Amino acid sequence: MSTHSSMFDIIKKQNGEHFAKVIRNYDNGIFDIPNIDKIVKYAGKEAEPIINYLISLKDIQVRTKNCNKSPFELLYEAGYHAEYADTLEKQNDISKYFAFGEELCTFKDPERYKKYYIINAVKFNADKINRADFRTPIREDEYGTSVISIQMLKSGGFISIKNRYNHSVDNADNTYNSNPDNIIDGLSEALMKHFNVDFSSKEEKLPAKYIFMAGQILKYNYEVNNVYYGENFIAQDGQIKEINKSSELMMDYFIFDMKTKHFFTQYQGVYLHYLADCFPAVLEQEIQGKKLQIQKDKSTGNIVLFANKKPVLELNHGNIIRINLYETKHISKKFLYHDETALSFKSDSVLEIGNSFLYLNKCLEELYTPNLQITDDFFLQNNRALKKLHLDNLKETKTCFLYSNEQLTDFEAKNLITAGPFFLYRAKNIENINFPNLLNLGDWALSESKSKSFNAPKLKSFGTNSKTMLSKLVARQR
């Protein structure tokens, strides 16, 4: 009985079926990399971003022989009749050598020879090597290697050597570790020269949000002060520490203990309380004395944290995407300062928000704070996604309120009295500017606005640069 799927099954259980299938479908030779299950343990659920890096770990090195022989001559020396399969008929010509149930998937792909350089090689005595004599097959045994198919992607970067067992042994698509030199010295170099294609391993860099640490690929959500936060782990100085998934939750770059209802300030020796971020204090106050419950949304797979049956947070792979506050009135400084994933923030109760609220977040699409009265500096300074925002009770903003949002088209603040410097700076697409109670407007406010409608009848003071902008707005209405 073949165990060829054992590593596939391990990675499927560990990283998910999609991750394992992407590897198998692209290059199942990756499953032969020593300790591959450990290497990808913290690599997340998507294999596509790191597939080239994984292929590079196969470490196919070409031994230079400076041999002038063709690949077909070398294969002949190794005991094979070899043919370049440049037609569908030639591609499938070796199918007669394969036992029922062990046929190559190649035979079912009529386009394969167009995308790959395919060299089919048959041992001189292949007809005399019987499948029935190999009841316990081994990938590189005499039967398995008596018929091989060397396939190189024409665009380069990929090679597979398939054998006569196909899926009846471990990773038959990675025969001889997909290194032609393991068939006969010089074959790799000869193939590369003859077909002008490169399949040797090259150093690949991991994409953003991935790091190689302690011999493992880590897909992390945040790095703050050299501590890396993933969905279920933190890592620092070569040490990877898994959180207890039964009682602990990763929330962006915070670890929350469901039993004590508090955030960790230290976790297994790693000091975590290095930010003046007020998120832990806000959430602990919000849920104080309430019954907590965790549910998994069946449609999205997201984790939802409930307090007294009301949804407070929604998490996607450890990332905060939705926030609901029901009792919090005052949010102090740096609320989720580093957050990059929150899409929605809702609160009927919040009256005041301190500086640097969701400072680095660019993707917040929904902000519902109908009773908000005062915001401090750098409120949603880097947001790029909000299109509509009504803050009917807002009275005062400080520096850089929605500093760089160019998507905003609909903004209302009918009770706004004071707007600080750089108020709605670069908000080019607001259609109508209407502040019936505005008295004070800071410097550089409304800069770059293209609105054709401007109404601020009570305006008394404004900065020098704002005066120039206001003159343009007024002139545009005429």
C-alpha positions as CSV (number, residue, x, y, z in Angstrom):
1,M,0.0,0.0,0.0
2,S,1.5,3.3,-1.0
3,T,2.1,6.0,1.6
4,H,2.7,8.7,-1.1
5,S,0.0,10.9,0.4
6,S,1.3,10.9,4.0
7,M,3.1,14.2,3.8
8,F,0.3,15.6,1.7
9,D,-2.1,14.6,4.5
10,I,0.1,16.0,7.3
11,I,0.3,19.4,5.5
12,K,-3.4,19.2,4.7
13,K,-4.3,18.8,8.3
14,Q,-1.7,21.4,9.4
15,N,-2.1,24.1,6.8
16,G,-5.4,23.2,5.1
17,E,-6.5,21.3,2.0
18,H,-6.0,24.3,-0.4
19,F,-2.4,24.8,0.7
20,A,-1.6,21.1,0.3
21,K,-3.3,20.9,-3.1
22,V,-1.4,23.9,-4.5
23,I,1.9,22.2,-3.7
24,R,0.8,18.9,-5.1
25,N,-0.6,20.4,-8.3
26,Y,2.4,22.7,-8.9
27,D,5.3,20.5,-7.8
28,N,4.7,17.6,-5.5
29,G,8.5,17.2,-5.2
30,I,8.2,19.9,-2.6
31,F,6.8,17.1,-0.3
32,D,10.3,15.5,-0.5
33,I,12.1,18.4,1.0
34,P,13.4,17.3,4.4
35,N,11.2,18.5,7.3
36,I,8.9,20.3,4.9
37,D,5.9,20.0,7.3
38,K,7.9,21.8,10.0
39,I,9.1,24.4,7.5
40,V,5.6,25.4,6.5
41,K,3.9,24.9,9.9
42,Y,3.4,28.6,10.5
43,A,3.2,29.6,6.8
44,G,-0.5,30.1,6.8
45,K,-3.3,28.7,4.6
46,E,-2.2,30.0,1.2
47,A,0.7,28.4,-0.6
48,E,0.7,30.5,-3.8
49,P,2.7,33.4,-2.4
50,I,5.6,31.2,-1.3
51,I,5.5,28.5,-4.0
52,N,8.7,29.8,-5.8
53,Y,10.5,29.9,-2.5
54,L,9.5,26.4,-1.7
55,I,10.7,25.2,-5.1
56,S,14.0,26.8,-4.4
57,L,14.4,24.7,-1.3
58,K,14.5,21.6,-3.6
59,D,18.0,22.8,-4.2
60,I,18.5,21.4,-7.8
61,Q,22.2,22.1,-8.5
62,V,23.6,21.7,-12.0
63,R,27.0,20.0,-12.0
64,T,29.1,21.6,-14.8
65,K,30.8,19.0,-17.0
66,N,31.4,21.1,-20.1
67,C,30.2,18.0,-22.0
68,N,29.5,18.4,-25.7
69,K,27.1,15.5,-25.9
70,S,23.3,16.0,-26.4
71,P,20.9,14.9,-23.7
72,F,19.8,12.1,-26.0
73,E,23.3,10.7,-26.3
74,L,23.7,10.8,-22.5
75,L,20.4,9.1,-21.9
76,Y,21.5,6.4,-24.4
77,E,24.7,5.9,-22.3
78,A,22.4,5.6,-19.2
79,G,20.5,2.8,-21.0
80,Y,17.5,4.7,-22.4
81,H,16.0,5.2,-25.7
82,A,14.9,8.9,-25.5
83,E,12.7,11.1,-27.7
84,Y,11.7,14.7,-27.5
85,A,7.9,14.8,-27.4
86,D,6.9,17.8,-29.4
87,T,3.5,16.5,-30.5
88,L,0.5,15.0,-28.6
89,E,1.2,11.6,-30.2
90,K,4.8,11.6,-29.0
91,Q,3.8,12.9,-25.6
92,N,1.5,9.9,-25.0
93,D,3.5,7.3,-26.9
94,I,4.9,5.8,-23.7
95,S,1.4,5.2,-22.2
96,K,1.6,1.6,-23.3
97,Y,4.2,0.9,-20.7
98,F,2.0,2.0,-17.7
99,A,-0.1,-0.4,-15.7
100,F,-3.8,0.3,-15.2
101,G,-4.3,3.0,-12.5
102,E,-0.8,4.2,-12.8
103,E,-1.0,6.2,-16.0
104,L,0.6,9.7,-15.9
105,C,-1.7,12.6,-15.6
106,T,0.2,14.0,-18.6
107,F,-1.6,11.6,-20.9
108,K,-4.9,13.4,-20.1
109,D,-3.5,16.9,-20.8
110,P,-3.6,17.6,-24.6
111,E,-1.8,20.9,-24.1
112,R,1.1,19.6,-22.0
113,Y,3.7,19.4,-24.8
114,K,3.0,23.0,-25.7
115,K,3.9,24.3,-22.3
116,Y,6.8,21.9,-21.4
117,Y,9.8,20.4,-23.1
118,I,9.1,16.7,-22.6
119,I,11.7,14.0,-23.0
120,N,10.3,10.5,-22.7
121,A,13.0,7.8,-22.0
122,V,12.5,4.1,-22.0
123,K,15.1,1.6,-20.8
124,F,16.4,-0.9,-23.4
125,N,14.9,-3.8,-21.4
126,A,11.7,-2.1,-20.2
127,D,9.5,-4.8,-21.9
128,K,11.1,-7.4,-19.7
129,I,10.6,-5.6,-16.4
130,N,7.1,-6.7,-15.1
131,R,4.9,-4.8,-12.7
132,A,3.8,-8.0,-11.1
133,D,7.4,-8.6,-9.8
134,F,7.4,-5.4,-7.7
135,R,4.7,-5.9,-5.1
136,T,6.4,-3.4,-2.7
137,P,7.3,-0.6,-5.1
138,I,10.1,1.9,-4.3
139,R,10.2,5.1,-6.4
140,E,13.7,4.6,-7.8
141,D,13.6,0.8,-8.2
142,E,14.2,-0.9,-11.5
143,Y,10.6,-0.9,-12.6
144,G,9.8,2.6,-11.6
145,T,12.8,4.1,-13.5
146,S,12.6,1.9,-16.5
147,V,10.2,4.5,-18.1
148,I,10.6,8.1,-17.2
149,S,9.4,11.4,-18.5
150,I,11.5,14.5,-18.0
151,Q,9.4,17.7,-18.2
152,M,10.7,21.2,-18.1
153,L,8.6,24.3,-18.2
154,K,9.4,26.2,-21.3
155,S,9.4,29.5,-19.5
156,G,11.9,28.1,-17.0
157,G,12.1,27.6,-13.2
158,F,10.5,24.1,-13.1
159,I,11.4,20.5,-13.8
160,S,9.8,17.3,-13.0
161,I,11.0,13.7,-13.6
162,K,8.0,11.3,-13.6
163,N,8.3,7.5,-13.5
164,R,6.3,4.4,-14.2
165,Y,4.6,4.2,-10.8
166,N,2.9,7.6,-11.0
167,H,0.9,7.9,-7.8
168,S,1.6,4.4,-6.4
169,V,4.7,5.6,-4.6
170,D,5.8,8.7,-2.7
171,N,6.0,11.7,-5.1
172,A,6.6,9.8,-8.3
173,D,6.7,13.2,-10.1
174,N,10.0,13.9,-8.2
175,T,12.0,10.8,-9.3
176,Y,15.7,11.3,-8.8
177,N,14.7,14.4,-6.8
178,S,14.0,15.9,-10.3
179,N,17.7,16.4,-10.9
180,P,18.7,14.9,-14.2
181,D,22.3,14.6,-13.0
182,N,21.1,11.9,-10.7
183,I,20.4,9.8,-13.9
184,I,23.8,10.5,-15.5
185,D,26.4,13.2,-14.9
186,G,26.1,16.1,-17.2
187,L,22.5,15.5,-18.2
188,S,21.2,18.7,-16.5
189,E,23.7,20.9,-18.3
190,A,23.0,19.1,-21.6
191,L,19.2,19.7,-21.2
192,M,19.7,23.3,-20.3
193,K,21.9,24.0,-23.3
194,H,19.9,22.0,-25.8
195,F,16.5,23.6,-24.9
196,N,17.9,26.9,-23.7
197,V,16.0,26.7,-20.5
198,D,17.0,27.1,-16.8
199,F,15.5,24.9,-14.1
200,S,18.3,25.0,-11.5
201,S,17.5,26.3,-8.1
202,K,17.9,30.0,-7.5
203,E,17.8,32.0,-4.3
204,E,14.2,33.3,-3.8
205,K,13.1,35.9,-1.4
206,L,10.0,35.5,0.6
207,P,7.2,38.1,-0.1
208,A,6.0,40.7,2.3
209,K,4.6,39.5,5.6
210,Y,6.7,36.4,5.5
211,I,10.0,35.7,7.3
212,F,12.3,32.7,7.7
213,M,13.1,32.1,11.3
214,A,14.4,29.1,13.2
215,G,14.3,27.0,10.0
216,Q,10.6,27.8,9.5
217,I,8.6,30.1,7.2
218,L,6.4,32.4,9.3
219,K,3.4,34.2,7.8
220,Y,2.9,37.1,10.2
221,N,0.3,39.7,10.4
222,Y,2.3,42.4,12.3
223,E,5.9,43.1,13.3
224,V,6.2,45.6,16.1
225,N,9.5,46.2,17.9
226,N,11.0,43.0,16.4
227,V,8.2,40.8,17.7
228,Y,6.3,39.0,15.0
229,Y,2.6,38.2,15.4
230,G,0.9,35.5,13.4
231,E,-2.6,34.0,13.6
232,N,-1.6,31.7,16.5
233,F,1.9,32.5,17.4
234,I,4.4,35.2,18.4
235,A,8.1,35.0,17.4
236,Q,11.2,36.9,18.6
237,D,14.9,36.3,18.4
238,G,14.5,32.9,16.7
239,Q,12.0,31.7,19.2
240,I,8.4,30.7,18.1
241,K,5.8,30.5,20.7
242,E,2.3,29.1,20.0
243,I,-0.6,30.6,21.9
244,N,-3.2,28.3,23.5
245,K,-5.9,28.3,20.9
246,S,-8.5,26.9,23.4
247,S,-8.3,29.9,25.7
248,E,-6.3,32.6,24.0
249,L,-7.1,34.9,21.0
250,M,-4.7,36.8,18.8
251,M,-6.1,40.2,18.1
252,D,-3.8,42.0,15.7
253,Y,-0.7,42.4,17.8
254,F,-2.3,41.6,21.2
255,I,-2.9,38.3,22.9
256,F,-6.2,38.1,24.9
257,D,-6.8,35.6,27.7
258,M,-10.5,34.5,27.6
259,K,-10.3,33.1,31.2
260,T,-9.0,36.2,32.9
261,K,-10.5,38.6,30.4
262,H,-7.2,40.5,30.2
263,F,-4.5,41.0,27.7
264,F,-1.0,39.7,28.3
265,T,1.8,42.2,29.0
266,Q,4.3,39.3,28.9
267,Y,4.0,36.1,27.1
268,Q,6.3,33.1,27.7
269,G,9.2,35.5,28.4
270,V,8.4,38.0,25.6
271,Y,7.6,41.5,26.9
272,L,4.6,42.8,25.0
273,H,3.4,46.0,26.7
274,Y,5.6,48.3,24.8
275,L,3.0,50.5,23.2
276,A,0.9,53.3,24.5
277,D,-2.0,51.7,22.5
278,C,-5.2,52.1,24.4
279,F,-7.0,49.2,22.7
280,P,-6.5,46.7,25.6
281,A,-7.8,49.1,28.2
282,V,-10.8,50.0,26.0
283,L,-11.8,46.4,25.3
284,E,-11.3,45.2,28.9
285,Q,-13.5,48.1,30.1
286,E,-16.1,47.3,27.4
287,I,-16.4,43.6,28.5
288,Q,-16.0,44.0,32.2
289,G,-18.5,41.9,34.1
290,K,-20.0,40.4,30.9
291,K,-20.3,36.8,29.8
292,L,-17.9,36.2,26.9
293,Q,-18.6,33.8,24.1
294,I,-16.7,32.8,20.9
295,Q,-18.5,31.7,17.7
296,K,-17.1,30.8,14.3
297,D,-19.0,32.2,11.4
298,K,-19.8,29.3,9.2
299,S,-19.9,31.3,6.0
300,T,-16.7,33.2,6.4
301,G,-14.7,31.2,9.0
302,N,-14.2,34.3,11.0
303,I,-14.1,34.3,14.8
304,V,-16.6,36.5,16.5
305,L,-16.3,37.6,20.2
306,F,-19.6,38.2,22.0
307,A,-20.1,40.0,25.3
308,N,-23.5,39.4,26.8
309,K,-24.6,38.1,23.3
310,K,-23.6,41.3,21.5
311,P,-20.8,41.0,18.9
312,V,-17.8,43.1,20.0
313,L,-15.0,41.9,17.7
314,E,-14.7,39.9,14.5
315,L,-11.4,38.3,13.7
316,N,-10.1,36.9,10.4
317,H,-7.0,34.7,10.9
318,G,-6.0,36.8,14.0
319,N,-6.7,40.1,12.2
320,I,-9.4,42.5,13.6
321,I,-11.9,43.4,10.9
322,R,-14.9,44.6,12.8
323,I,-15.2,46.5,16.1
324,N,-18.4,47.3,18.0
325,L,-18.4,49.3,21.3
326,Y,-21.6,49.7,23.3
327,E,-20.6,51.5,26.5
328,T,-17.2,53.2,25.8
329,K,-17.4,57.0,25.9
330,H,-13.8,58.0,25.8
331,I,-11.0,56.5,23.7
332,S,-7.6,57.7,24.5
333,K,-4.4,57.7,22.4
334,K,-3.2,55.3,19.7
335,F,-6.3,53.1,19.5
336,L,-5.1,50.2,17.3
337,Y,-2.3,52.4,16.0
338,H,-0.7,49.7,13.9
339,D,-3.9,48.0,12.7
340,E,-4.0,47.4,8.9
341,T,-7.2,45.3,8.6
342,A,-10.2,46.8,10.4
343,L,-13.0,47.4,8.0
344,S,-15.7,48.6,10.3
345,F,-15.9,50.6,13.6
346,K,-19.3,51.2,15.2
347,S,-20.2,52.8,18.5
348,D,-23.3,54.8,19.6
349,S,-21.6,55.6,22.9
350,V,-18.2,57.1,21.9
351,L,-18.1,60.9,22.5
352,E,-14.3,61.6,22.3
353,I,-11.4,59.9,20.5
354,G,-7.8,60.6,21.3
355,N,-4.8,61.1,18.9
356,S,-3.7,58.6,16.3
357,F,-6.9,56.7,16.1
358,L,-6.4,53.8,13.6
359,Y,-3.4,55.7,12.5
360,L,-1.9,53.3,10.0
361,N,-5.2,51.8,8.8
362,K,-5.9,52.5,5.1
363,C,-8.9,50.2,4.6
364,L,-11.6,51.2,7.1
365,E,-14.8,51.3,5.0
366,E,-17.4,52.0,7.7
367,L,-17.3,54.4,10.6
368,Y,-20.5,54.8,12.6
369,T,-20.1,57.1,15.6
370,P,-23.2,59.3,15.6
371,N,-22.5,60.9,19.0
372,L,-18.8,61.6,18.5
373,Q,-18.0,65.2,19.5
374,I,-14.3,65.7,19.6
375,T,-11.3,64.1,17.8
376,D,-7.7,64.6,18.6
377,D,-4.7,64.8,16.2
378,F,-4.2,62.3,13.3
379,F,-7.7,60.9,13.2
380,L,-7.7,58.2,10.5
381,Q,-4.8,60.0,9.0
382,N,-3.9,57.4,6.4
383,N,-7.4,56.1,5.5
384,R,-8.0,55.6,1.8
385,A,-11.3,53.7,1.8
386,L,-14.1,55.7,3.5
387,K,-16.5,57.2,1.0
388,K,-19.3,58.4,3.2
389,L,-19.1,59.8,6.7
390,H,-21.8,61.6,8.7
391,L,-20.8,63.0,12.1
392,D,-23.7,65.2,13.1
393,N,-22.6,65.8,16.6
394,L,-18.9,66.5,15.9
395,K,-17.8,69.9,17.2
396,E,-14.1,69.9,17.1
397,T,-11.2,68.3,15.2
398,K,-7.5,68.7,15.7
399,T,-4.6,68.4,13.3
400,C,-4.8,66.0,10.3
401,F,-8.4,64.9,10.5
402,L,-8.8,62.4,7.6
403,Y,-5.6,63.8,6.2
404,S,-5.2,61.8,3.0
405,N,-8.6,60.3,2.1
406,E,-9.2,60.9,-1.6
407,Q,-12.2,58.5,-1.8
408,L,-14.5,60.5,0.4
409,T,-17.4,62.0,-1.5
410,D,-20.0,62.5,1.1
411,F,-19.1,64.2,4.4
412,E,-21.4,65.9,6.9
413,A,-20.7,67.6,10.2
414,K,-23.5,70.1,10.6
415,N,-22.5,71.1,14.2
416,L,-18.7,71.3,13.6
417,I,-17.4,74.5,15.1
418,T,-13.6,74.2,15.0
419,A,-11.6,72.3,12.3
420,G,-7.8,72.0,12.9
421,P,-4.9,72.3,10.5
422,F,-4.9,69.9,7.5
423,F,-8.6,69.2,8.0
424,L,-9.7,67.0,5.1
425,Y,-6.5,67.6,3.3
426,R,-6.4,66.0,-0.1
427,A,-10.1,65.1,0.1
428,K,-10.4,66.0,-3.6
429,N,-13.7,64.3,-4.2
430,I,-16.1,65.7,-1.6
431,E,-19.1,66.8,-3.7
432,N,-20.6,69.4,-1.4
433,I,-18.9,71.3,1.5
434,N,-21.5,72.4,4.0
435,F,-20.6,73.4,7.6
436,P,-23.4,75.7,8.8
437,N,-21.9,76.3,12.2
438,L,-18.2,76.3,11.4
439,L,-16.3,79.2,13.1
440,N,-12.6,78.3,12.9
441,L,-10.7,76.6,10.1
442,G,-7.0,75.7,10.5
443,D,-4.2,76.2,8.0
444,W,-4.1,74.0,4.9
445,A,-7.6,72.8,5.6
446,L,-9.6,71.5,2.6
447,S,-6.5,71.9,0.4
448,E,-6.9,70.3,-3.0
449,S,-10.7,70.2,-2.7
450,K,-12.5,70.3,-6.1
451,S,-16.0,70.8,-4.6
452,K,-18.2,73.2,-6.5
453,S,-20.4,73.8,-3.5
454,F,-19.2,75.6,-0.4
455,N,-21.3,76.8,2.6
456,A,-19.8,78.0,5.9
457,P,-21.8,81.2,6.7
458,K,-20.4,81.6,10.3
459,L,-16.8,81.2,9.4
460,K,-14.6,83.8,11.3
461,S,-11.0,82.7,11.3
462,F,-8.9,80.6,9.0
463,G,-5.2,80.0,8.2
464,T,-3.3,81.7,5.4
465,N,-3.3,78.8,3.1
466,S,-6.9,78.0,3.8
467,K,-7.9,81.5,2.8
468,T,-6.4,80.8,-0.7
469,M,-8.3,77.6,-0.9
470,L,-11.6,79.2,0.2
471,S,-11.2,81.8,-2.4
472,K,-11.0,79.2,-5.1
473,L,-14.0,77.4,-3.7
474,V,-16.1,80.5,-3.6
475,A,-15.0,81.5,-7.1
476,R,-15.9,78.0,-8.4
477,Q,-19.5,78.6,-7.3
478,R,-20.0,81.7,-9.4
